[in-house]
Amino acid sequence: MTTQMNATVQAVTDRIVARSAESRAEYLRRIRAAADTGPARGRLACANVAHGFAAADPDAKQALRGHVKPNLAIVSAYNDMLSAHQPFRDYPEQLKKAVIRAGGIAQFAGGVPAMCDGITQGRDGMQLSLYSRDVIAMSTAIALSHDMFDGALMLGVCDKIVPGLLIGALSFGHLPTVFVPAGPMASGLPNGEKAKVRQLYAEGKVGRAELLEAEAASYHSAGTCTFYGTANSNQLLMEVLGLHLPGSSFVNPGTQMREALTRAAGRRATELTRQGGEPTPIGEIVDERAIVNACVALLASGGSTNHTIHLVAIARAAGITLTWDDLSDLSAVVPSLCRIYPNGTADVNHFHAAGGIGFLVHTLLRAGLLHEDVRTIAGHGLSLYTREPVLRGGDLTWEEGPKASLDLSVLRPADDPFAPDGGLRVLTGPLGRAVVKTSAVKPEQRLVTAPAVVFDDQFELLEAFGAGELDGRDFVAVIRYQGPAANGMPELHKLTPALGVLQDRGQRVAIVTDGRMSGASGKVTAAIHVTPEAALGGPLARVRDGDLITVDPDAGVLDLHVDREELAARPVTGGAPQGADWAGTGRELFAAFRSTVGSADTGASVFPGITAPPQPRTQEVPVVQPV
């Protein structure tokens, strides 16, 4: 497929390549040096190898002794509490059999933690959520550190899990690596109806029993939640990055197709090893063009704002420097092509049925918005991902997917979009820099200029809402000390129903926070990930009740209508939790993360090689002047 690249997409790609030249070259030098000839275990001493296959059956021991068959590591986020990961229970044995049939061997190398933001939402455990990404990356590295492997299979789905697995895999970038999805649950109670019940509960019009019934009807079986939050954004991005098999992301668990795709993933991972004849290291796949492709797909689909953090961290793990400005410039030229909840009423099953990722890739390639000339686990060229899997007489094959949307209310072509831009804005002003997702906010409700109401905790806002203190007035809710260095940057999704109630009553409301909103949040204008954060002395720490704030996503403005000298002279008020206030639920174990984590715009990572070092907590950050 030969199409002239969009000038802005090409320009952004070129500047990322130039900016990353030194770090990318060093990364490639490192992974290429690690890709020595023959299996890694061939360099181990006999005692080391004996430990590595002591528990294996006789045939596996013989294969591992021989250093001829490729040995694949299986790393899994399985647990049977989380619906998205419960299907992974039987994957290791399925994958081992598929690998053996393909001429290789596989070992379960290790498990990684998998926590659910849906369960921890509004709880102390949510303060560990973002940090869990880097724990998962480290756990992945430990699983691969035995140096017994020629390739890897990564099993994960949800919010921090896939980015963590990918960051960890990129630290072993010389290994061919295939990501294996589990698929979404079947459609349940429509997401719009669930959201209405949540709002009625916030107003006190229905009780907890009715709320639980609605939630249980929505989240009802094994598989990923069906709204288009961070988990399903992960799946789409892994496919567009070329790390999933084409068309595999949104096939439901427990189906013949899902099982066939799982077997095919094991077979393909074997073929991608040196011994399999198609050596394709993951670090070579995830290059600058692939990262830009992921950004474009995220924007065109209206994906999760959490990826303004995760994609930056993933890119840096591959020696690539991606910035919010890159995302913002891409958003200006990438059209909005999907209406999946919270950006519409459809769920990911409807999206998949309408043409799904295959059609999305097709139309973006035709518009010159994606780089076709990339490496993938399926082969060379992103056009391979316009195909979809088909079972013919029990055999799995790939055929060209639809070239027209099957439901224009859910999925549109690039020349007839829902909106001309990707719905992501970077705001700049005296409060710092922030990200706004506009695709789920009505245009007439985006611009808000109103007095600030300042909270140092999300529960303070909910208490004020419950007491009626926010009724009948316009305001900008400033929720500060919610950044990575303050308390782990928890999602503040529980605020959406309450503020949605006030917005529906005719009040103009917005959020400004150094915290995160859920990938499923929308409806209310939210300037999130404000950097520098309040805990590091950022300007949010000096905002007072009544200060006039303007949040203008269309103009890219986050303004505080306070004299700059006056603001600079104000003392810092409030503070991040300290001591006993940040203990319990395991939080005290992550104190070192709080002291080393980087800023949101550099990926909020604790790894020195991936993110710029954070500023000392006691340092005063100068007031940011408007651009």
N, C-alpha and C positions, 0 to 999 in steps of 0.2 A: 504494500500500500504506500504510494508516494503522494504525499500532500505537503505543501509548503507550511512550515511551522509558523504559528502565530508569533508576531514580532516580539511581543512582550514576554511570552513564555520562553522564547529563545534568549532574550536579553537577560531574564532572571536566571536562566540556566547558565549562561556564560559568566555572569558575575559570581554565581556560586562556585563554578569551576575555578575562576581566578582567585577568589577569596580563600578557597580550600586547597590550593595547589600544594602548599608545603605539607599540611597535615594529612591530606589524602595520599600523597606520595609516600610519606612515612608509614602510614597504615598499610598500604599495598606492599611496601618493602618488607614489613614485619610478617604479614600473612603469607607472602610468597616464600619467605625464608622458612616458615613453618611447614610449608607443603613439600616436605622431603619425599624422595621416591620411596615407594613401598609403604605398607601399613605402619602407622605410628608405633604399634606395639613391637615392630621389628627392631626398634632401638632400645627396648626395655631389657633389663637383665632377666635371667631365667626365673629367679625368685619373684620378680615383679609380675611377670606373665603368669606364673603359676597361681599367684594370688588372684589375678584377673579372671581366671577361668575355673577356679577350684570348685565352684558349685554347679558348673555347666554339665550337661549330659555328655556321654562319651563322644558322640558325633560332633558336638559343638567344640569340645576340647581339641579334637583332631583338627578341625577347621581353623581354630585359633592358633594352634601350633604351626600350621602350614604357612601362615602369612600370605596366602594366596587369595582367599575369599575376603571381600570387604566386610568389615564389622561395623554395624550401625548402632549408634547410641539412641535409645528412646528416652526422652525427657518429658515427663507428664505433670500436668496440673490437676490430675484426677482427685476428686473427693466426691462422696455420694450425697453431700448435703446441698451442694450448689447445682441447680438444674442444668446449667450450661456445661458443666464438667462431668456430671454423672455418666453420660454416654461413654466417656473415655475408659470406663472400667475394663471393658473387654478388648480395647484397642491393642494393647501390647502383644497379646497372643495372636491376634489377627495379623498384626504387622510382622511379627516374627515369621509366621508361616509364609506370608507374601515375600518377605526378603529371602527366605530359604529357597522358595520356588524360583526366585530371580537369580539365584546363584550366590547369595551372600549369607550373612548371619547377623543377628541382632541381639543386643543385651539391653535390659532395662537399666539405664545408667543412673537415674535419680528422679526424685519428685521435687516439685517446687510448690510453695504455698499458693493458695488461691483464696482470696477473700472477696466477698461480694459487697459492693457499695450499696446495693439495695437493702441488704440486711443491716449494715452498719450506719445507714443514713441517719444523721442526727444523733448518733451515739458516740461515745468516746473512742470506740474502735475505729471510726472513720478517720481519726487523726493519724492512723498508721497506714491509711490506704495508699497515698502517694509514695510514701517510703517503701511500701511493699514492692513497688516496681523494681527498685534497685536491689532489694533483698532477693527477688526472683532472678534478676540478672546474675547476682553473685552465686545463687544456688545452681543456676544453669552452668556457670563456669566451673563450679565444684564437680558437677556431674560429668563434665567433659574432661576434667583435669587429669583423669587416670591415663590419658594418652593411649588408650586402647582402640581408638575409633578412626574410621575412614570416612564417616559421614554421620548425619544425625537426623532424627525425626522429632519435631517439637509438637506437643499436644497441649493446646491452650486456646482460650476463647476470649475471656472477659477483660475488663477495663485495664488494669495495670499488668495483667498476666502476659498478654501477647507482646506489648512493648518490652517487658522485662526479659522474656524468652529471647526476643530478637536482639536486644542489647548484649545479652549473654552469649548468644550464638555468634554475634559479630566479633566478640573477643577471641573466638576460634574461627575467624573468617576464612581460613584455608579449608575448612570442612564443607563439603556439599551438605545442604540442610533443606529439608522439606517441612513445611508447616502443615499440620493435619487438623482440619476443622471438625466440629461435631454437628453443626447445623442448628437452626432455630426450632423451637417448639411450634406446634401447629397453632394457628390463630385462635385466640380465645375471645374474651370480652374486648370489644374495640377500645383502643387506647383513648379515644375521645370520650367515651362513656366513663371509663375509669377516671379520667381527669375531672370530669364533672362531679363524680361522687367525692373525690378528694376535696374539691372546692366546697361542696355542700357540707362535708365534715368540718372543714375549717370554719365555716359559718355557724356550726352547731345545729344544722338542719337535719342531719342524719347522725346516727350513733356509730359506735365502734363496730358493732355487729354488721351493719350494712357496709361499712368501709371494708372490713375484712372479707366479706363475701365478694365484693367487687374486685379486690386485689387478688383473691384466690381464683376467681374466674378468669383473670388476666394472666397470672403466672400459675399455670395449671399442670405442667408436665415437664418431662426431661427436654432439655434443649435451651438455647439462648432465649432470653426475653425478646419479644418480637418488635419492640419499638426500635427506632434508629438512634440508639445511644452510643456510648463508647465501645461496647462489646461488638455490636454489628458494624460499627465504623472500622474496628480492628480487622474484621473479616474481609470487608471490601478492600481495605488497604493492602492486606497480605496478598490478595489476588492480583491487584493492579501492580504491586511490587514484583510479581512473578514468583511468589514463594508458596502459593497454593496451586493445585492443579486447576486448570480452567473450568469455571462453572461449578466449583465444588463448595463454595462458601455457604450457600443458603439452601442446601438440600437437607430436609428434615431427618432427625435421628430415627433409627429403627426401620429404615426403608431399604429395599434391595439396592437402590442407587447409592445410598450412603455407605453401605457395606462394600459395594464394588469400588467406590472412590477411595475408601480406606485401604483396601488391598492394592489399588493402583498406586497410592502414595508410597507404600513400602517398596513396590517394584521400581518405581521411578527413582526413589532415593538410592537404590542399589545401582541403577544404571548411571547415576551422576557421579559415582566415585571413580577414582583413577582405574581401579580394576574393572569397573563396569563399562569403561570405554568412552564416557562423556564427562570428564572431570569438570565440574561447575561449582567452584567455591562460592559460598554465600557472600563473602566480602567482595567478590567481583560483580555479583548481581546487583547489590545495593550500592549503586554509584550515584553521581549527581543527577543524571537523567531519570533514574528510577525514583529518587527522592522527589524531584519535581513532578513526576507522574502521580505519585502518592498525594502530593499537595493538591494537584488539579482535581483528582478524583474525590478527595475530601470535600473540596469547595463545590464541585458540580452536584454532589449528592446531598449537601447540607449536613455533613457529618459533625461529630462531636468536637466542641471547643477544647476538650482535654488534649486533643492532638496538636494544638498549638504549643503544648509543652512536650508531648511524647515524640512527635516527629522531629523536633529540634534535638532531643536527646538521642534518638535513634540515628539521626544523621551524624551527630558528633561521634557516636560509637564507631562509625565507618570513616572517620576522618574528614567529615563534610560539615561545613558551617552554614547552617540554615538560620535565617532570621525572621522575625515577625514582619519586617518590611517586605521580604520576599513573598510571604503568604498574602499580605495586603495587596501588593501589586498584582499577584496572580488573581486574587479575588475580583479585581476590577475588570478583568477580561474573560474570566471563566463564567459561563452562564449557569444559572440554577436550573437543573434538569429533573429534580426529583421532589416529590411531595410525600415524604414518609414521616410519620409521627416522630417528633413534635412539630415538624414543618408541614404536616398535612394529616390526613386521617388514615392513610394506608399504613400497613405494617410491612416488614421485610418479606413476608411470604407473598404479599400482593406485588411488591417490587420485583421479586424474582419471577413471578408469573407474567408480569408485563414485559419481560425481556431481560431484566436484571443487569448484572455486571457485563454480560456479553454485549448487550445493546449499548450500554453506557460507554464501554470502551470503543465500540464501533463508531458511534456518533462523535465522540471526542477526537478520535483519530482522524475522521473525515474533516473535522473542523480545524485540524492542525494544532490541537491543544494538548496532545500527548506525544511523547517521543516513542516512535515505533521501534527504532534501532536500539533495543536493549536486550540483555540476556535474561532468561527466565528459566525456571526448572522445567518448563515444557519445551524449551528450545529457544532459538534466536528469533526475536521479534514479538512485540506486544500484540500484533494482529492474531497470534495464536489464542489470545484471550477473548476474541469475538466468537469463539466456538463454545458449544455446550455439550456435556456428556449425554450419551444415549446408550441404552441397553438394547442390543439386537441379539435375540436368541440367547440371552444370558451373557453375551460378550459386551464389554464396555468399549465404546468408541466415541470419538468426538466429531461432531458435525457443525457446520456453520449455524450460528444462532440467528435470531430474527434481525432483519435490517429495518424494521419499523416497530415502534412501540405498540404493544397490544393493549395498552390502556393509557391514553394521553392524560388522564387525570392524575396519574401516578408518575409517569416517566415520559419525558419529551425529548425530541431531537435537539441538537445544538442550534439549529437554525429556527427553532420555534420554542424557546425556553419559557419557563415560568417567570424568570426575571433575568435581566441581562448580566447580572453579576453574581458572585458566589456567596454573598450574604455574610462575609466576614470583614470586619473593619478593625483597624488599629487606631486607637485614639491617643492623642498627645495633648498635653497641657500642663499647667502648674502642679497638678496632682501626680504627674508621671505619665507612664504609658500603660495602656490597657487594651484588652480585646473585647469586641462586641460581636455576637452572632445575631444578625438581623433577620435571617431567613424565616424565623418563627414569630417575628414581631410585626404587627400591622404597620404599614408606612406612617399612618397618621399618629401612631403612638410611640414612635422612635425618639423624637426630639423632646427632651424634658428639661426645663429650667425651673428649679424649685429650691426651697430651703432644705438644708441638710438636717437629717435626724441621725445622730451618731450613736452607734452601738459597738461595743467591744466583744460581743458574742451574739450568735444568731438567736439564741433563746431569749435574749433581752428584747429583740424585735418581736418575736412571737408572743411574749408576755404583753408587750405594748399593744399589739394587735388584739389580743384577747380582752384587754381592758378597755378597748375602744379609743385608745389614745391617738390612733392614727386615722380615725374616721374624719371625713369631711374636709380634708386638706390635701393639697399637692405636696409632695416631698421627694427628696432623694435619700434613700436609706444608705448610709455609709456603714458598712460592716467591716471593721478593721481588725488587725492582729489575727488574720486568718491565712497568712502567707506561709511559704515553706519553712522559714526559720522560726515562725511564731509557734505554730501548733501542727505542722505537717500539711497545711493547706487542705482542709476537709471540704468536700462538696457541701453546698448550701441549698440543695434542692428543696428542702422542706419549706423554704421561704416562698417558693413559687405559688402554691395554692393561696396563701394568705394575701400576698400582694396582688395576685390575679383577681381576688374578690374585690379589693379596693379599686383596681383598674376598671373592672366591670361596672362599678358604681359611678364611674365618671371621673374619678380622681386621676391625676397625672402622677405616676410613680415610676421610679427607676432605682436601680441598685448600683452602687460603686463599692467594690471590695477588692482586697488583695487575695481573697480566697477564690475557690472554684465554684462553678455551677455544674450540675450534672449534665452529661451528654444528652439527657432527655429534657432539659429545661428549655423554656422558651417563653413566649407571650409577653413578658415584661422586659423592657430594655435593661440590660445588665452589663456594666463595664467591669469586667473581671480580670483577675491576674494582675492587678495594678502593681507596677514596679517603678521605683523601689517600694518595698513593703513597709508597713508601719513599724514592725518589730526591729527593723534596721534603721529607724529614724526617718523613714520616708515622710513626705508631706501629709499623708493621711493621718499621721499621729498628731497633727496640729489643727485638724479641722474641728470646728465647734458647731453645736446645734444652731441652726439659723443661718449659717453661711450659705450664700446662694451658689448653687452648682448648676452647670449646664452639661448635659450629656447629649451630644449631637453626633450620632453614628454616621450620618450622611456626609457631614463636613469633617469627620475625623477629629472632633474636638472634645476634650474633657477639661472643662474650665472651672476654676474656682474664682468667684468674683470677690476676691479679697486683695487688698494692696499687697504687693510682693514683699515689701519691707516689713509690713505688719506681720505677715505670715511667718517670715523668717525669724522674727523676734519672739514669736509665741513659744511658750514652753511645750514640750511633748506631754501629752496627757494619755492616760490609760496605759496598757501594757500587755504583753503576752503572758500567758500563764507560766508561773514559776513554781519550783519546789513541789509541794504536795498538790498544787493545782494542776500539775502535769505529771501525775502518777496514777497508777492503777490501769487495768486493762492492758498491761504490758507497755504503756507509754514511756515509763521511765527507762526502759531498755533502749530507747531510741534517742536518748539525749545527745549522743554524739552526732546523729544525723542532723538534728536541729542546728548544731554549731558549725556544720560543714556544708550544708546543702546550698546549692547555687540558686540564682534567681529564676523566676518563672520563664523569662524570655531567653534564658540560656539552657532551658530544659529541666530546671529544678532537680538536678542530679547531685549525688554525694560523691561522684567519681571525679577526682581532680583532672584526669585526662579528658573528660567529656565536657566539663563546664568550668567557666571561670570561677576562681575562688571567691566565696562570699565576702562581703565587707564585714568587719568586726561588728558585733551587736551594739557596742557602745558608741560607734562612730556616727556622727551626725551627717546625714545625707543632705546636700544643699537642695534648696527648693528648685524644682525643675522649671525652667522658663519655657513659655510656649514656643512652638516652632512656626 
